[in-house]
Amino acid sequence: MPPWDCKSTTLFHPTMPSQSMGEWRTYLEFVETYFRNRGIKKPMVVEIGIGFGKQKRFYEEVLGYTHIGVDYRKARSASEVGAEGVSLSIPDIVGDSHAPKTKAALVAMLKGREVNIVYLDALHNYEALKMDYAIYSPLAKDMIVIHDITFVSGVKRFWEELIAEAVESQAQDKTFITLTGYYIHRRGKKFIFGQGTGIILLEDGNG
Ligand SMILES: C[S@@+](CC[C@H](N)C(=O)[O-])C[C@H]1O[C@@H](n2cnc3c(N)ncnc32)[C@H](O)[C@@H]1O
């Protein structure tokens, strides 16, 4: 059974993504088709900010990709991961994403391999994301992905600025895809059910 078919409703279940299920599934289906169509075998994904570390198994076990996770927290305590017990996340690289030595550790771990996806999901404020983008986007060959573009104001602002800049400069080298969150209504209240995943396709590779 693919992990996203899990019926558990708790975020802490080991096979549940942290993301909205529909959005995450659509994203994975998109990247799987994209790389398969281009004959790119075993793409490399770098995720900045891993949270409970749930993305790794989707990339590695479901898609057969290689994944490197970066986070400044070593692991979650048992009390944080809840009764169902998600396997405790251990980043491949522990460090502040803004620190030069963290990027240096990543570059060393890559051993010259190209990065097909850079996935930015660390500190969710405008300045911090802008720094992560400046530091890590040059490593991306095919896609830069930014998570939580729908409802986190600083992230939304940065995403909208990137699109506005591309429109302003009439750049033809990037395609912006927004997988928008959607809403559910329950007991008269409106809940955000998706977080918003922004994908930037680098049409001719980066650089
Ligand atoms: C929203 S969570 C990531 C969720 C994860 N990408 C997922 O899809 O399940 C944000 C993570 O970023 C990490 N983080 C925040 N600021 C950071 C920084 N400056 N350097 C490294 N990690 C950071 C936090 O420790 C947290 O684990």
PDBQT file of the ligand as one rigid body, heavy atoms in Angstrom, charges set to zero:
ROOT
HETATM    1  C1  LIG A 301       7.932  22.839   8.884  1.00  0.00    +0.000 C 
HETATM    2  S1  LIG A 301       9.207  21.856   9.535  1.00  0.00    +0.000 S 
HETATM    3  C2  LIG A 301       9.697  20.908   8.136  1.00  0.00    +0.000 C 
HETATM    4  C3  LIG A 301       8.691  19.875   7.697  1.00  0.00    +0.000 C 
HETATM    5  C4  LIG A 301       9.229  18.830   6.747  1.00  0.00    +0.000 C 
HETATM    6  N1  LIG A 301       9.874  19.420   5.587  1.00  0.00    +0.000 N 
HETATM    7  C5  LIG A 301       8.139  17.896   6.275  1.00  0.00    +0.000 C 
HETATM    8  O1  LIG A 301       7.705  18.021   5.131  1.00  0.00    +0.000 OA
HETATM    9  O2  LIG A 301       7.722  17.046   7.050  1.00  0.00    +0.000 OA
HETATM   10  C6  LIG A 301      10.508  23.014   9.692  1.00  0.00    +0.000 C 
HETATM   11  C7  LIG A 301      11.836  22.420  10.153  1.00  0.00    +0.000 C 
HETATM   12  O3  LIG A 301      12.855  23.366   9.869  1.00  0.00    +0.000 OA
HETATM   13  C8  LIG A 301      13.816  23.319  10.892  1.00  0.00    +0.000 C 
HETATM   14  N2  LIG A 301      14.527  24.599  10.893  1.00  0.00    +0.000 N 
HETATM   15  C9  LIG A 301      14.045  25.824  11.176  1.00  0.00    +0.000 A 
HETATM   16  N3  LIG A 301      14.994  26.761  11.019  1.00  0.00    +0.000 NA
HETATM   17  C10 LIG A 301      16.114  26.113  10.614  1.00  0.00    +0.000 A 
HETATM   18  C11 LIG A 301      17.445  26.520  10.295  1.00  0.00    +0.000 A 
HETATM   19  N4  LIG A 301      17.805  27.811  10.330  1.00  0.00    +0.000 N 
HETATM   20  N5  LIG A 301      18.325  25.577   9.935  1.00  0.00    +0.000 NA
HETATM   21  C12 LIG A 301      17.977  24.282   9.872  1.00  0.00    +0.000 A 
HETATM   22  N6  LIG A 301      16.740  23.823  10.161  1.00  0.00    +0.000 NA
HETATM   23  C13 LIG A 301      15.811  24.734  10.535  1.00  0.00    +0.000 A 
HETATM   24  C14 LIG A 301      13.010  23.035  12.167  1.00  0.00    +0.000 C 
HETATM   25  O4  LIG A 301      13.821  22.428  13.153  1.00  0.00    +0.000 OA
HETATM   26  C15 LIG A 301      11.921  22.112  11.638  1.00  0.00    +0.000 C 
HETATM   27  O5  LIG A 301      12.294  20.765  11.800  1.00  0.00    +0.000 OA
ENDROOT
TORSDOF 0
